[in-house]
Amino acid sequence: MRRRSRGERSPLNAEINVVSLIDVMMLLMVIFMITAPIMQGGVDVKLPKTDASPLESKGGLVISITRDGSIFAGDLKMSLKTFRASFKGLAKRQGKEGVYLRADQNVNYGIVAQVLSIIQAAGVTNLGFVTEPEEVVK
């Protein structure tokens, strides 16, 4: 074997050890697979079932009303008073493609009527009610 003299450099090793990188990638993939369904989101609302034909999904403003009467604009919880004060601005910014109302099937109809009157007073003309399809019994 030949000895190196002073000033002579050792040859470069251009190999990358990818085993540890694969381990990290697999770990991240498992983490994303577990957390992705949890992040599917929004507000937990039991929608009423109807026999309406589905429409194509758009990216409008989603207003949700939960069973206990809480109002959400997207994921932001607000009271009826706050909703009344801020909805017109929200509709101008986020409701250009429409406003979608998701109300729990057991919510008090009076709250739904008040939210609808606020939406109408803001001048929204493109309003959709979100429901689940009825199960067809064969």
Stockholm file with secondary structure:
# STOCKHOLM 1.0

chainA/1-138         MRRRSRGERSPLNAEINVVSLIDVMMLLMVIFMITAPIMQGGVDVKLPKTDASPLESKGGLVISITRDGSIFAGDLKMSLKTFRASFKGLAKRQGKEGVYLRADQNVNYGIVAQVLSIIQAAGVTNLGFVTEPEEVVK
#=GR chainA/1-138 SS CCCCCTTCCCCCCCCCCCHHHHHHHHHHHHHHHHHHHHHSCSCCCCCCEECCCCCCCCCCEEEEECTTCCEEETTEEECHHHHHHHHHHHHHHHCTTCEEEEECTTSCHHHHHHHHHHHHHTTCCCEEECCEECCCCC
#=GC SS_cons         CCCCCTTCCCCCCCCCCCHHHHHHHHHHHHHHHHHHHHHSCSCCCCCCEECCCCCCCCCCEEEEECTTCCEEETTEEECHHHHHHHHHHHHHHHCTTCEEEEECTTSCHHHHHHHHHHHHHTTCCCEEECCEECCCCC
//
